[in-house]
């Protein structure tokens, strides 16, 4: 799955909401299996968003 937020909608909390919903859906579909993500290190906003979500 790829997740992206339009640049004009960044820094408004949408990323955190999307991550939370994606994790909820993953738990629903796959139970307690681990959730992994891959993020480009240069994408500082995404790194910060994922870190604040507990990754």
Secondary structure, DSSP 8 states (H G I E B T S, - for coil): ------GGGTTSSHHHHHHHHHHHHHHHHHTT--------TT-HHHHHHHHHTT-
